[in-house]
Amino acid sequence: MKCRPTVLNISAVIVLIYDGYKYFKDFLNDIHYQYGALAMFMTGMIVFSGLLLDYILQKKIKKYLIVNLVGLLVVLVFIFLMMR
C-alpha cells in the first residue's frame, strides 16, 4: 500500500504550517517569546512523531478506514489533552 493522505498526516502538516506561520509573524512584528525556538522544536518533534506513527499504521494495517479512525482518535486525544 502506498502512503496515502490520512487524518493524522494532514493534521500534522497543518499544525506545523500554522505554528511556523505564527512564530515568524510574531518575530517580524518584534514580539519575541523567551522559549519560541524551543516551542517550535517541540512542535516539530510532535509532528514528526505523528507522521512516523501514521507511516507505521499504513504499513501494518491494510484497511484505509481503520487507519483514518485510529488517526482521528490520536488527533482527538491530543486536542483534549492540550485543552486541559
N, C-alpha and C positions, 0 to 999 in steps of 0.2 A: 504494500500500500504506500502510495506517495504521501508526503506530508501535505495535508490539506488545511485550509483555514478553519480554525475552530474557535469556540468562545474564549478559551484560555489564551491562545496566542494573539488574537485580535485585541483582547482587553489589555494584555501585557504591552503591546505596542502602543496602544492609546495612552496608557499610564506613562510610559517612557517619553512619548512626544509631549504630553501635557506638562509633565514635570520639568522637562528641559526648556520648554517654552516659558513656563512660569519663572524658572530660575534666571534665565537670560534676560527676560523682560524686566525683572526686578533689578538685575545687575546693570542694565542700560539706564534705568531710572534712578540710579545711585541709591538703591535700597539694598544694603548689604546685611546678610544674616551671618551670624557667627559660625554656624555649622552648615552652611548651604552646600558646600562641596561634599561634605560627609553625607548629608542627606541625599544628594544626587548619587553618590556611590552606593549607598544602601538601597535606594530605589532601583538602581541598575542591577544590583545583586538579586533583589526580589524578582525583577522582571526576567533575569537570566534563569533563575530557579523555575519560574513558571513556564518559560519556553522549554527548558530541559524536561520538566515533568510532562508537558504536552507532547514532546517528541517521543518520550518513553511510552506514554499511553497510546500514541498512534501506532507504535511498533508492536506493542503487546496485545492490544485489543483491536480486533478487526472491524467491529461494528462502529460506524461513524456516529450514530445516535448515542451510544453508550459513552464514547469519548467526549462528546459535547455535553452530556449530562454530568459527567464527572468534572469536566472543566467548569461548568456553571456552578456546581457545588463548591468547588475550590474558590471561585471568584466571590460567591456569596458569603462563604465563611470569612474570607479576607476582609470583605466590606464590613461585615458585622463586627469583626474584631477591631477594625480601625475606628468604628463609631463608638466603642466603649470608652 
